[in-house]
C-alpha cells in the first residue's frame, strides 16, 4: 500500500532522497543487505540519517506480501521528509520511508540498445547515487522505447561509455572483462559488484576503465546487469549486431 505523501515532502518537491529496487523470488528478497548498505552509504553522502534496517525490511515484507507472483520488484524509497524552506533542509530531519512492490517478469532474450542523446554528468555527486532525481534516466529510456529497442546506452560529458538507463554495462574483449569505472558517473550496482567478484574468482582480468563507444562496438560480447535482470546479453547497438561471448553465460551462471 502506497502511503499518502504530504505536499511538502522534500522527495516529492526536490528529489531529496534515495531509493533501492530489489528482486524477490518466491516471496524472498534477494540480498537485501547489499541494497541497504548502498542506501546507507548514499544517506551518508547526502547528509541524511541512515535507514532503520529493521523498519526497512518490515516495510518491504509488507509490500511483498501484497503481490502474488514468482518474481517481484520491491522498491524501497527514503525521502528527506517534510520541512525547510526552498532548498534549505529543516534543522531536524525526519526521513520518510515506504515500500512498494509489483510483479517483475524475467527479461525475454538479449537486449537491443541505442546510444542515447542524454548524457550522464560524471562531475555530479548524484550520478553515483540512486537518488530520487532520475529524470535523465527516464528520458533516456523513453528515447529507447521510441526507437523500438530495449535500453539506452548513456555516455557521459566526456563521451565515455557510462551505463544504460537502468543497468550497468560490461563488455568482453581479448579474453578480458571491461566495465566503466565509477568516476564515469555511474551507480555502483550491486550485481556489478558480484559480477566483478565472480569474474576475478574465475581468473579473469577485470578492468574498470574510461572507454569510448568504439571499444564497446568492437567487443567480443557485451551485457547489462542490475538486480532485476541479473546478467542480460546485449545483442545489438545502434542497429549493429554484437557477437555472443561464452563468458556472458558463465558469469550469469556464477552469480545465479
C-alpha angles and dihedrals in degrees: 000000000000111000123229107265114211118234093245096057109133092217090057096043102036109012087248101161147048140254140197129203116208134184120232119195121196091347098311127109114237112233098331093172092065090055094046089049090054093046090050091051090049091051090052090051092050096042094247127138111261119255119267099246097206090051092046092052091046092051092049091047091053092049091047092050090062095060124072107202135109092238120037133178110219119194122199114197126193121185131185088247126227133319141056127091122267110322095345117101121222117262091247113044120206108186121214119219133185140155135219133186139199137171113275118196119207115261115268109234130310122340129245118212142192125201107253124226087220112095132209116234104231090188095058117095087213091063090072095047132073094238129166088249097090101141095120089056091047091053093046092051091047089053090053093047090050089053091051096246134118104243146005125238109220124206124197130236092277091053094252122143106262116166145296122275090266106007146055119250130228133176137186124223130163093354092304130110119230133190133165114271119244091252088068086079100262137140117256094239119209092223090043088060092048093050092050091049093047093048093051091047087055089055096254122145109239119198123192102203152161105247138172120232091256090070091057092046092056094045124127088230141337139202146182128233136198138135095269101043100032103198116353123181120234109229099181145004125203091345096310122112120240121210123247118248119204087220090072093063093043092053092045089054092045094059098037 
